[in-house]
Amino acid sequence: MRGRFFAPLLALLCLWAVACCSPRRAPAQADPLTADSIRAVPVHRFDFESDPPDDPTLTPEELSGIAWIGDDRYLAVGDAHAALHRLTIRVDPRTGRVLSAEIAGAIPLRDESGARVPEPAMAEDREALAYDPAREEVWVANEHTGTDKRRPSIARHRVSDGRATALLRMNADSVLSVFDRARSNRGFESLARASDGTVWTANEDALRIDGPIGGRTEGGVVRLQRLDAEMIPGAQHAYRVDPWSMRIRSPGLLSGREISGLSELVALPGGRLLALERALCGDRGGVATLRSRLYLVDVSGATDVSAREFRSGLAGKSYVAARKVLLWQETWGLTNSNFEAMTLGPTLEDGSRLLILLADNNAGTSQALFTMRMSGR
């Protein structure tokens, strides 16, 4: 018995001596991009009807951007009309399930002189928004610049009356000028604002100078653009979107219309991002379906492609793209599930944050929300 006791004790003493006499190594740094670092727990889908307004130009349809502004209050913007929409979304503070949702009180968007943005000439293709609580204003990403449908822009509007207070044109800065090469209807689809004021945006699919659009076996490469609180551009990072993968065979009228793209971003503490990718593709049987995927994105270590050498394009150039890890995915069939908008909402009782997705309904008053609980660091 004594021998069996002292043998392991001697071994432990030897290990202790080696540890004390050996050089100390710095502890391994945790990888900021693992599925364990951030968890996305799906909670609930909630479908509801919004009331049609007396003025059809203020109808809350084709909503493609959403921002939390406090408590149970949100703002949304659509790509059909030039208006902000007030949402009230009440959730169970324990589970994150949506209890009720209501859209009421549209805010018409106005130009810098106070005149309403004309409809339909300049009303379409506002795709995302980010809220600035200090100014009580929103930045709105637009695939157009005024009547120019070839160039995207980002405009700032007051929430109180919708009046424009600033416009960020892509040709106003050499770093941003690459976005003037966006393909039609594949410009700015996303906009996110971090707590420190940093703003992120990205084109939906590859710029004309950066390579082909997303296909069956390889997705398009887009540019994640960081801006500071005053919207001065900083780094750009390449991000590869997933391919759409499966062809559509049924219904026949959708065959050949497959598409994939980056539809929204959310800024997380520490510089990481959540990226929502959306695809129209076939399922395993070739039946058309809408597919959503949520990724955790880390740009640390990625090449800054805002450098002059990349302004002529990424195609054929050597660079390191942003890393991403899949957190959640779902296929919806051909239902009202074209989830394009996403925002972080309130903190729930367990300390997790509520993530809310909002669908572009392609017209009408049928709305769809989907919630998740986000936890981790």
C-alpha positions in Angstrom: 0.0 0.0 0.0 2.8 2.4 1.0 4.6 1.7 -2.3 1.5 2.4 -4.4 1.0 5.7 -2.5 4.6 7.0 -2.9 5.0 6.2 -6.6 2.3 8.7 -7.8 3.5 11.2 -5.2 7.1 11.0 -6.6 5.7 11.5 -10.1 3.8 14.6 -9.0 6.9 16.0 -7.4 8.9 15.5 -10.6 6.2 17.2 -12.6 6.2 20.1 -10.1 10.0 20.4 -10.5 9.8 20.5 -14.3 7.0 23.1 -14.2 9.0 25.3 -11.8 12.3 25.1 -13.7 10.9 25.3 -17.3 10.3 28.6 -19.1 6.7 29.8 -18.6 4.6 30.0 -21.7 1.9 32.6 -22.2 -1.6 31.1 -22.0 -3.1 30.3 -25.4 -5.4 33.1 -26.5 -9.0 32.1 -27.1 -10.1 32.1 -30.7 -12.6 34.9 -31.0 -14.3 33.1 -33.9 -15.8 29.8 -32.6 -19.3 28.6 -32.3 -18.8 28.5 -28.5 -17.9 32.2 -28.3 -21.4 33.3 -29.4 -24.5 31.2 -29.3 -27.6 31.8 -31.3 -30.7 30.0 -29.9 -33.7 30.2 -32.2 -36.9 31.2 -30.3 -40.0 31.9 -32.3 -41.5 33.0 -35.6 -44.3 35.5 -35.3 -46.6 36.5 -38.3 -49.0 39.4 -38.1 -50.9 41.8 -40.2 -50.2 45.6 -40.3 -53.0 48.1 -40.9 -53.0 49.8 -44.4 -52.7 53.6 -44.0 -54.9 56.1 -45.7 -51.9 57.3 -47.8 -50.7 54.3 -49.9 -47.2 55.8 -50.2 -46.8 55.2 -46.4 -47.7 51.5 -46.6 -45.3 49.4 -44.4 -44.4 46.9 -47.2 -41.2 45.4 -48.4 -39.5 46.2 -45.0 -35.8 45.6 -45.4 -34.2 47.4 -42.4 -34.9 47.5 -38.7 -33.3 49.2 -35.7 -34.1 49.0 -32.0 -34.5 52.4 -30.4 -35.3 51.4 -26.8 -37.8 49.5 -24.7 -40.2 47.8 -27.1 -39.8 50.4 -29.8 -38.2 49.9 -33.2 -37.9 51.8 -36.5 -38.1 50.1 -39.9 -37.6 51.2 -43.5 -38.7 49.5 -46.7 -37.5 49.4 -50.3 -40.9 50.3 -51.7 -41.6 53.8 -50.2 -39.6 56.7 -48.8 -40.8 56.4 -45.1 -39.7 55.2 -41.7 -42.2 53.1 -39.8 -42.6 52.9 -36.0 -42.9 49.3 -34.7 -43.9 48.2 -31.2 -42.7 44.6 -30.5 -43.6 43.2 -27.1 -41.7 40.1 -26.0 -41.6 37.7 -23.1 -38.6 39.0 -21.1 -37.8 35.4 -20.0 -38.0 33.5 -23.3 -37.7 36.1 -26.0 -41.0 35.0 -27.6 -42.9 37.8 -29.4 -46.2 38.4 -27.7 -47.5 41.1 -30.0 -46.4 43.4 -32.8 -47.8 46.5 -34.3 -46.8 49.0 -37.0 -48.3 52.4 -36.6 -47.2 56.0 -37.3 -45.2 56.4 -40.5 -42.6 59.2 -40.9 -42.3 60.4 -44.5 -38.7 61.0 -45.5 -37.8 64.5 -46.7 -34.9 66.1 -48.5 -32.7 68.7 -46.9 -35.2 71.5 -47.8 -38.0 69.7 -46.0 -39.9 68.5 -49.2 -41.1 64.9 -49.2 -39.0 62.5 -51.3 -41.0 62.2 -54.5 -42.8 58.9 -55.2 -42.1 56.7 -57.1 -39.1 58.4 -58.8 -36.9 58.4 -55.6 -38.8 56.2 -53.2 -37.4 52.8 -53.9 -34.5 50.7 -52.7 -33.8 51.9 -49.2 -32.5 48.7 -47.7 -31.1 49.2 -44.2 -30.9 51.7 -41.3 -28.9 52.4 -38.2 -30.0 54.5 -35.3 -27.9 57.2 -33.6 -29.5 57.8 -30.1 -27.4 60.9 -29.3 -28.7 62.7 -32.4 -32.1 60.9 -32.6 -31.4 60.4 -36.2 -31.0 57.4 -38.5 -28.6 56.6 -41.3 -30.4 54.9 -44.2 -28.6 52.8 -46.8 -29.9 53.4 -50.3 -29.0 51.5 -53.5 -29.6 54.8 -55.4 -28.3 58.4 -55.1 -31.3 60.5 -55.8 -32.5 59.5 -59.3 -29.1 57.9 -60.1 -29.8 54.2 -59.9 -26.2 53.2 -60.7 -24.7 54.5 -57.4 -25.5 53.7 -53.8 -25.5 56.3 -51.0 -26.2 56.6 -47.2 -28.4 59.4 -46.0 -29.0 60.7 -42.5 -32.6 61.7 -41.4 -34.1 63.1 -38.3 -36.5 60.8 -36.6 -38.8 63.6 -35.5 -39.8 64.7 -39.0 -37.8 62.6 -41.5 -35.8 65.5 -42.8 -32.4 64.8 -44.3 -29.4 66.3 -42.5 -26.5 64.7 -44.4 -25.8 62.6 -47.5 -22.7 60.4 -48.0 -22.0 60.0 -51.7 -19.6 57.3 -52.8 -17.8 59.5 -55.3 -16.9 62.0 -52.5 -14.1 59.8 -51.2 -11.5 57.7 -53.0 -11.9 54.8 -50.5 -15.7 54.7 -51.1 -15.5 55.2 -54.8 -15.3 51.5 -55.5 -19.0 51.1 -54.5 -19.9 53.2 -57.6 -19.1 49.9 -59.4 -22.0 48.1 -57.7 -24.1 45.9 -59.9 -27.7 47.0 -60.4 -29.9 46.2 -57.3 -26.9 44.6 -55.5 -25.5 47.7 -53.8 -25.8 48.6 -50.1 -28.1 46.1 -48.4 -26.8 46.3 -44.9 -26.0 48.9 -42.2 -24.9 48.5 -38.6 -23.9 50.8 -35.8 -21.8 49.8 -32.8 -22.2 51.3 -29.3 -19.0 53.4 -29.9 -20.5 54.9 -33.1 -18.6 52.8 -35.6 -20.8 52.0 -38.6 -20.5 49.1 -41.0 -22.0 48.5 -44.4 -21.5 46.2 -47.4 -22.6 45.6 -50.9 -25.0 42.7 -51.3 -23.1 40.9 -54.1 -19.7 41.3 -55.8 -18.9 44.7 -57.4 -18.3 44.6 -61.1 -14.5 45.0 -60.5 -14.3 42.3 -57.8 -15.3 39.2 -59.8 -18.5 37.3 -60.7 -21.7 37.3 -58.7 -22.5 34.3 -56.5 -23.1 31.1 -58.3 -23.8 27.4 -57.6 -20.4 26.4 -56.4 -18.8 29.7 -55.3 -20.3 32.8 -53.7 -19.5 36.4 -54.6 -16.9 38.4 -52.7 -18.2 41.6 -51.2 -16.6 44.4 -49.2 -17.3 45.1 -45.6 -16.8 48.9 -45.1 -16.1 50.4 -41.7 -16.9 54.1 -41.0 -16.3 56.1 -37.9 -19.0 58.0 -35.9 -18.7 60.9 -38.4 -19.0 58.5 -41.3 -15.3 59.0 -42.3 -14.3 55.7 -44.1 -11.8 53.4 -42.6 -10.8 49.8 -43.4 -12.5 47.6 -46.0 -12.4 43.8 -45.7 -13.3 41.2 -48.3 -16.1 38.8 -47.3 -17.1 35.7 -49.3 -20.8 35.0 -49.4 -22.0 31.3 -49.6 -23.0 30.0 -53.0 -26.7 29.3 -53.6 -25.7 25.6 -54.2 -28.8 24.0 -55.6 -30.6 24.8 -58.8 -34.4 25.5 -58.9 -36.3 23.0 -61.0 -39.8 23.7 -59.7 -41.7 26.0 -60.2 -40.2 26.4 -63.7 -40.8 30.2 -63.8 -38.1 30.5 -61.1 -35.6 28.3 -62.8 -32.4 30.3 -63.5 -33.3 33.0 -61.0 -31.1 31.6 -58.2 -29.3 34.2 -56.1 -27.4 34.6 -52.9 -26.1 37.7 -51.1 -25.3 39.5 -47.9 -28.5 41.0 -46.6 -27.7 42.5 -43.2 -25.0 43.2 -40.6 -25.1 43.7 -36.8 -22.1 45.2 -34.9 -21.0 43.3 -31.8 -18.7 44.5 -29.0 -15.0 44.0 -29.7 -15.3 44.7 -33.4 -17.0 41.4 -34.5 -20.1 41.3 -36.7 -23.2 39.2 -37.3 -23.9 38.7 -40.9 -27.2 37.5 -42.3 -27.0 35.8 -45.7 -30.0 35.2 -47.8 -30.5 32.9 -50.9 -33.2 31.9 -53.3 -32.3 28.4 -54.4 -33.5 24.8 -54.8 -33.9 22.4 -51.9 -32.6 18.8 -52.2 -35.5 18.0 -54.6 -35.0 21.2 -56.6 -38.1 22.9 -55.2 -37.6 26.7 -54.8 -36.9 27.8 -51.2 -35.7 30.8 -49.3 -32.6 30.1 -47.2 -31.3 32.2 -44.2 -27.9 31.8 -42.6 -26.4 33.7 -39.7 -22.6 34.0 -39.3 -20.3 35.4 -36.7 -17.6 37.4 -38.5 -14.1 38.4 -37.4 -12.1 40.9 -39.5 -9.0 40.8 -37.4 -6.2 39.4 -39.5 -8.1 40.2 -42.7 -6.4 42.4 -45.4 -7.4 46.0 -45.5 -8.6 46.2 -49.1 -9.2 50.0 -49.0 -5.5 50.4 -50.0 -4.9 51.9 -53.4 -3.8 48.6 -55.0 -7.3 47.1 -54.5 -9.3 50.1 -55.8 -9.2 48.7 -59.3 -10.6 45.4 -58.1 -10.0 42.3 -56.0 -10.1 39.9 -59.0 -6.7 38.3 -59.4 -5.3 40.0 -56.3 -3.9 38.3 -53.2 -5.6 39.1 -49.9 -7.0 37.5 -46.7 -10.7 37.6 -46.3 -12.7 38.0 -43.1 -13.3 34.8 -41.3 -16.8 33.5 -40.5 -18.5 30.7 -38.6 -22.0 29.5 -39.0 -24.3 30.1 -36.0 -27.8 29.2 -37.4 -29.5 28.4 -40.7 -33.1 27.7 -41.9 -34.9 27.0 -45.1 -38.4 28.4 -45.4 -39.9 27.3 -48.7 -41.7 29.9 -50.8 -43.3 31.6 -47.8 -43.2 35.2 -46.4 -39.7 34.5 -45.2 -37.3 36.7 -47.1 -35.6 37.9 -44.0 -33.5 40.9 -44.9 -33.6 43.1 -41.8 -31.9 42.4 -38.4 -31.2 44.2 -35.1 -30.2 43.5 -31.6 -33.0 44.3 -29.1 -33.2 44.4 -25.3 -31.4 42.2 -22.8 -33.5 39.3 -21.5 -33.8 38.1 -17.9 -31.0 35.5 -18.4 -28.6 38.1 -19.7 -28.8 37.2 -23.4 -29.6 39.7 -26.1 -32.7 39.5 -28.3 -32.0 39.3 -32.0 -34.9 40.2 -34.2 -35.2 39.4 -38.0 -37.8 41.1 -40.2 -38.9 39.8 -43.6 -39.4 41.7 -46.8 -42.9 40.7 -47.7 -42.6 41.7 -51.4 -45.7 43.9 -51.0 -48.8 43.9 -48.8 -49.5 44.0 -45.1 -48.5 40.5 -44.1 -45.4 40.7 -41.8 -43.0 38.1 -40.4 -40.6 38.3 -37.4 -38.1 35.8 -36.2 -36.3 36.0 -32.8 -33.2 34.4 -31.4 -31.4 34.7 -28.1 -27.7 35.7 -28.4 -25.3 34.9 -25.6 -21.6 34.6 -25.1 -18.7 36.9 -25.5 
